[in-house]
Amino acid sequence: MSQDSRELVVLMTRGADHELSSVGFTIACGGLTSGLQVTAFLTSSAVDLVRRRAVDTTHVAPLDPLKALIADFMARGGAVVACPPCVKARGYTQEDFIDGVTIAGASVVHEKLKAGAASLSF
């Protein structure tokens, strides 16, 4: 994999009730800043982070508010993928999520990892 196309997958499992949600998106934004192509794969309660209006509820000082972190991440080309079974288990549909979130399975992540992407989990 060329240095220009290095990828990072950030797997997040924590929701708005845990500071690791903000840490995960802070690290993901840092990956973009360093020139990586970054995908945030949200599983378990992390799918709640990108629901409309729910994104407004988390701010872990001294980190930026979660809404600002996610907006920055997506505006700079970061991809957000939500786990289909996790979405379904909570009764959500695509309309429940902020614009730009993709509902897709782990095969998206597996393809990136097989191509040489690095991964971090939060």
N, C-alpha and C positions, 0 to 999 in steps of 0.2 A: 504494500500500500504506500503510495507516495505521501510525502510529508504534507502536501497541499490538501489531501483528502482524508486525513486522520479523523476517525470518528470516536465518539464517546457515547455510551449508553448509560444513563443514570436511572437505576431502578429504584422507585420510591414506593414504600408500603405504608407510610404513616400519614395520618390525616391532620386536620387543623388542630387537634388536641395535643400535638407533639411538635417540639421545636425542630425535629429532624426534617419536617416538611419544608421549613424555611431554609435549613442548611442545605438540603438537596438542591433546591432551586438556586441558591447562592453559588454552589459548586458548579451547577450546570451553566450558569451565566459566566462564571470564570472560564469554563471550557470554551465558550464562544469567544470570549475576549482573547484567549490564547490561540485562536485560529482553528479550533476543532469544530467539526460538524457534530451537534449534540442532539440526542433524542432522549426525552424523559419518558420512561415507561411507567405508568401509574397502575399499581395493583392494590388490592385490598382497600383499606379506607383512604388511600391516597387519591382514588378517583373522585372523592368528595372535594378535593382541592380546586378542581376546575369547573365545579358546578356554578351556574349563574348565581350571583348574590352570595354564595358561600365563600367565594374567594376573598370577600371583603372582611372576613372574620379573624384572620390570623396576622399577628404582628409580634415577632419575638425580638425584642430589643437586645442588642443594638443593630440587628439585621434590618434590612428594609422590609416594609410590609409585604406580605405574600402577594397581594394583588400587583404591586409594583414589580416584584421579582418575576412573576409569570408574564406580565405584559412586556417587560424588557426582554426576557428570554424569547418570547414568540416574535416580537418585533425585529429581533436580530437574526431570525431564521431558525431558531430552535424548534424542534418538532415535539409535540405532546401527543402521546398515544395512551389510550385508556383500555385496560383489559376487559374484553367482552363479558366473561363470566362475572367479573366484579361489578360491572355496570348493571348487568341483568339482575344480579342478586339484590341490588339496591332499588330495583324498579325504575332505573333511569333510562332515558332514550337520548339520542343525539341532541335533541332540542333542549335538554337540561344543561348542556355544557356551553362554556364560552366559545366564541367563534375560533376556529382553527384547531380544535381538539379532534383527533381521529380515534375512532373505536376500532381497534385491530388487535389480533392475537399475538401471542409470543413469537410466532413465526417471523414477524417483522424484526424482532430483536435477534432471533437466532441467525437470520441472514446477515445482519450487521456484524455479529460476533464471528461468524464463519469467515467473513471478509476481513477480519482483523481488528474490529473495534475493541477498544478498551471498555471496561465496565466498572461502575461503582454502585453500591447499594446503600440506601438509607431507609 
